[in-house]
Amino acid sequence: MTIKEEVDIILTPTFALNVILGVLFFILIVFLMDVYTDYQKEKELYGLGNKKFRKDIIRNNKFFKKYDNTIKRFLSERNKERYSALVFYGTMAVALAIFLYFISMKQVLLGVIAPISLIWVANKIMTMLLVDVNEKVDEQLPYVIDTIIKVFSKYGDLKSVVYETSQSVEEPLKSKFERLARKMLSENNQEKAFMEFADEMDNIWVYSLVFILLSYKEETKKEDVILNLRHLSTIIEKENSLKNAGITDKKYGVVLNYAIAIIAFVGGFANIVFNPIGKEFFFGSMTGIFCFVVGMASIVGTIMINIKLSSKKGRK
């Protein structure tokens, strides 16, 4: 018997399945050991009566911590953080159901990849939908500058201007202006405080605002400063209008893409669940598995592209 024949006898589908199951079992053991170690550490810190930790032991595990934090951030921005546990365990339940389904179809590899991909895609989509700070700052700046102009007309002191402005604006700029006001009251170097504020925001319009305000310290007339501020506010408003117009122009294409993605998903799901021939094709042949993977990837890719098209992120 040649070496090739011996290798062909060993490398059978059954052997490959056993290897995959062995790797999965090893990963499961490592995971459970990590969970148990974390649990023992928490017991030492909080005692045996910590029911909250025992309840959230999976969410506190380092393998799922990033996903759980993304869910909390995503929901907190929409004032619905109380549903974070429901979303997290709901996703885990769907991932488990997908795993069991593929195992029942004797598709072990897909049974491992699909649940992991589901969690990755959910985390990615929620991350893309998080509020962009720069985008929010751009929206708020025209109002902030108008507020500065009104306050500036009453006060000639930059400390008073910054403090009064901080009381009128909303987050995320409110806390930034409050911190700037405290620095200006506690430090003599106002220019340093303004530049640190601009560096922290890392926004081109904020830098422009800071340079205009600092010019007042360099003997520029108040009337000229106010004129420059109004000009800056007008420029930002026009830029924001262009961004909104760009998104509006793409709205119909985005809606069409979502419709196609939904039809493709529903059609594929129905073909797998209700059509025995379709089920056999998708999970009984390499061509079918390839078509299934490419189809799901195309649907996910379409959703992500639509999110990008609907966002102002990166549009400068």
WOVEN-V884979 format. One line per field, one symbol per residue. ss: DSSP state (H for helix, E for strand, C for the rest). phi: phi as a letter, one per 20 degrees, with the letter a starting at -180 (. if undefined). psi: psi as a letter, one per 40 degrees, with the letter a starting at -180 (. if undefined). A space follows every 10 residues. Layout:
ss: ???
phi: ???
psi: ???
This chain:
ss: CCHHHHHHHH CCHHHHHHHH HHHHHHHHHH HHHHHHHHHH HHHHHHCCCC HHHHHCCCCC CHHHHHHHHH HHHHHHCCCC HHHHHHHHHH HHHHHHHHHH HHHHCCCHHH HHHHHHHHHH HHHHHHHHHC CCHHHHHHHH HHHHHHHHHH HHHHCCCHHH HHHHHHCCCC CCHHHHHHHH HHHHHHCCCH HHHHHHHHHH HCCHHHHHHH HHHHHHHCCC CHHHHHHHHH HHHHHHHHHH HHHHHHHHHH HHHHHHHHHH HHHHHHHHHH HHHHCHHHHH HHHHCHHHHH HHHHHHHHHH HHHHHHHHHC CCCCCC
phi: .fffffffff eegfffffff ffffffffff ffffffffff fffffdnfee fffffdfffe fffdffffff fffffffdlc ffefffffff ffffffffgf ffffemdfff fefffffgff ffffffffef fefffffgfe ggffffffff fffeddefff ffffffeded fefgffffff fffffedeef ffffffffff flcfffgfff fffffffemf fgffffffff ffffffffff fffffffffe ffffffffff ffffffffff fffddgffff ffddbfffff ffffffffff fffffffffe defnec
psi: hidddddddd gidddddddd dddddddddd dddddddddd dddddeideg dddddfddde iddedddddd ddddddeeff deeddddddd dddddddddd ddddefgddd dddddddddd ddddddddei hhdddddddd dddddddddd ddddiehddd ddddddeeii iedddddddd dddddeidgd dddddddddd dfhddddddd dddddddfeh iddddddddd dddddddddd ddddddddde dddddddddd dddddddddd dddehddddd ddeeiddddd dddddddddd ddddddddde ieheh.
